[in-house]
């Protein structure tokens, strides 16, 4: 696949993700609120460490990259 085609696909994916976040935010409202995500709030400080959400995102991206690599061959 040529680099130009890859850029078009990445751009289309970003547009689709942006449309989902803009018009249907309830589809991804669970992200960042999973068990294992650490949230500490005091009067003057907020700390948010999305451990579980980032593990899930990493697994999803790894699968996506592996599938794309296999389709490219």
C-alpha positions in Angstrom: 0.0 0.0 0.0 1.4 3.4 -0.9 2.1 6.0 1.8 -0.6 8.3 0.3 -3.3 5.7 0.7 -2.2 5.0 4.3 -2.5 8.8 5.1 -6.0 8.8 3.5 -7.1 5.8 5.7 -5.6 7.4 8.8 -7.4 10.7 8.1 -10.7 8.9 7.5 -10.3 7.0 10.8 -9.7 10.3 12.6 -12.7 11.9 11.0 -14.9 9.0 12.0 -13.6 9.0 15.6 -14.2 12.7 15.8 -17.7 12.3 14.5 -18.4 9.6 17.1 -17.0 11.8 19.9 -19.0 14.8 18.7 -22.4 13.2 17.9 -22.5 10.0 20.0 -20.3 10.6 23.0 -22.2 7.9 25.0 -20.6 5.2 22.8 -17.2 5.9 24.5 -18.3 7.3 27.9 -17.2 4.1 29.6 -13.6 4.8 28.6 -11.7 6.1 31.6 -14.2 4.8 34.1 -13.2 1.2 34.1 -12.4 -0.8 37.3 -8.7 -0.3 37.8 -8.6 3.3 36.7 -7.3 5.4 39.6 -9.0 8.7 40.5 -7.9 10.7 43.5 -9.6 14.0 44.2 -8.9 16.3 47.1 -10.0 20.0 47.6 -7.1 21.3 45.6 -5.8 18.4 43.5 -7.1 15.9 41.0 -5.1 12.9 39.9 -6.4 10.5 37.3 -4.4 7.5 36.2 -6.3 5.4 33.6 -4.3 2.1 34.0 -7.0 -0.3 32.8 -8.2 2.0 30.0 -4.7 2.3 28.6 -4.1 -1.4 28.8 -7.3 -1.9 26.9 -6.3 0.7 24.3 -2.9 -0.9 23.9 -4.4 -4.3 23.3 -6.9 -2.9 20.7 -4.1 -1.0 18.9 -1.8 -4.0 18.9 -4.6 -6.2 17.4 -5.4 -3.5 14.8 -1.8 -3.1 13.7 -1.3 -6.9 13.5 -4.4 -7.3 11.4 -3.4 -4.5 9.1 0.1 -6.0 8.7 -1.3 -9.4 7.8 -3.7 -7.9 5.2 -0.8 -5.9 3.7 1.2 -9.1 2.9 
